[in-house]
C-alpha cells in the first residue's frame, strides 16, 4: 500500500467511524449514552480533518479520491447487544491506530510523524473509553473508593 492509499484508507475509516457513532448516538434513548457517542463523532471528525491536512501537505494540489461506501458495514453485528457493538467499535479504533502507526513509521517529515503518532495515541484513548463502557455494562468499574464506606456498613 502506498502512502496515498494509506491516507485515503485512514480518512475513510474516520468517516465510517463517525457514521457508526452517529448511528449509535441516535439509537439510544439515553442522553448520557448519546452524548458519549456524539463526543466520539467529534473526535473522529477532528482526526479526519487532521489527516486531510497531512495529505494536502504531502501531496499538494493532488485531489483525494475516496472510494466505496462510507457507511459502516455491520453485517452480522447484533445491534441489540451493546457489548458486541462496543467491541466492534474497539476493533475500528485499533484499525485506525495501526494505520497511523504505519504511516508514522514511513514518514520522513518530523512534524507529520509527530502528528501521526499523536493520532495513534488518541485512538488508543478512544479504545480505553470504549473499554470503560463495556466495564460499566458489566458493573466491573467501581466509581468510588470502597474504603470510603468503612464505618457505614456493619461487619
Secondary structure, 3 states (H helix, E strand, C coil): CCHHHHHHHHHHHHHHHHHHHHHHHHHCCCHHHHHHHHHHHHHHHHHHHHHHHHHHHHCCCCCCCCCCCCCCCCCCCCCCCHHHHHHHHHHHHHHHHHHHHHHHHHCCCHHHHHHHHHHHHHHHHHHHHHHHHHHHHCCCCCCCCHHHHCCCCCC
